[in-house]
């Protein structure tokens, strides 16, 4: 998942809720072709891959709030990973982020 990390700007360690490692699923109409089933990610979206490094990045720069358009999976994923990132900062692994 992070094979291109050496080419990226320095980012904090991503918070992981178990994203990635999604199963390849064969396509019925194209024999021999498989696609990744991103519904197996923690929030059911491929947006988890974006939120995993983005939330700790915002946390480490002192932002107390993160915001995205509440139009779909990006908002759900960002909320989940932001809660986890701030919980890690406060020494809690149970998902609780203090106000």
N, C-alpha and C positions, 0 to 999 in steps of 0.2 A: 504494500500500500504506500509506503513512503520511499520508494526507490529514487524519486527525483528530489528528495529533501536537500541533498547537498547543493542543488542549483537554486533553491528557494532562499528568500531572506530568512534571517534567523527568527524562528518562531519558538514560543514556549512549547513544552511538551504537550501534545494534544490530550484532552480528556477523552477517555474511551468508555463508552457504555456497551461495548461489544459490537461496534459497527465493523463492516468489512467481512470477509470470509463468507459472503453470501453464496448460496449454491447455484451452480450453473444448471439451467433448465433447458431441456431439448425443445426445439420448436416443432410442432406437429407438421407444419406445412413446408418446412425446409429441413429435410433429414440431414443429420450431421452438424447442424448449426445449434449452438447453445447460447443462451443469454443469461446474464446475472439476474437473479431474483432479488431485487433490492427491498422487496416487502419484508424480507427476513431481518432487516436492520432494526435497531431498537424502537424507532418511531415509525417504522414502516415506509421509510423514504430514503432515496439516494441523497437527500439533503443532509443526512447525518455526516457524510464525508466532509461537507463544507463546515458544519457547525463544530465538529470535533476540534480543529485548531483555532477557529475564529473566536470562540467563547474565552478560552484562556488568553488569547492575544488581547482581547478587550479588558479582561480582568487585570492582567499584568500591567496595563497602561493606565490603570486607575479609574476606568469607567465603572460607574455604579449601576448603569443601565445599558442594556442593549435593545435595539429596536429593529424590527423588520416589518414589512407589509404583512398584515394578518390575512393573507389571501390563500394560504394553503400550507403545504408541507414545510416550507422554510420557517414559518413561525413556530410550528410545533417542535421542529427539530432544534431551532435556536433556543427556545424556552427550556427544553430538556437539558441541553448541553450547558447553557448558562447556569442553570441551577446546580449542575454537577461541578462546574468550574469553580463557582463561589463556595460550594460546600468543601471542595478540596482545599481552598485557600484558608478556610476556617477550621481545618483539621477534622472535618466530619466526612465520613464515607457513606452516610446513610441517605444522602440526597437532600438533606435539609440545608437551606441557605438562609441565614438570618437576614432580617430586613435592614 
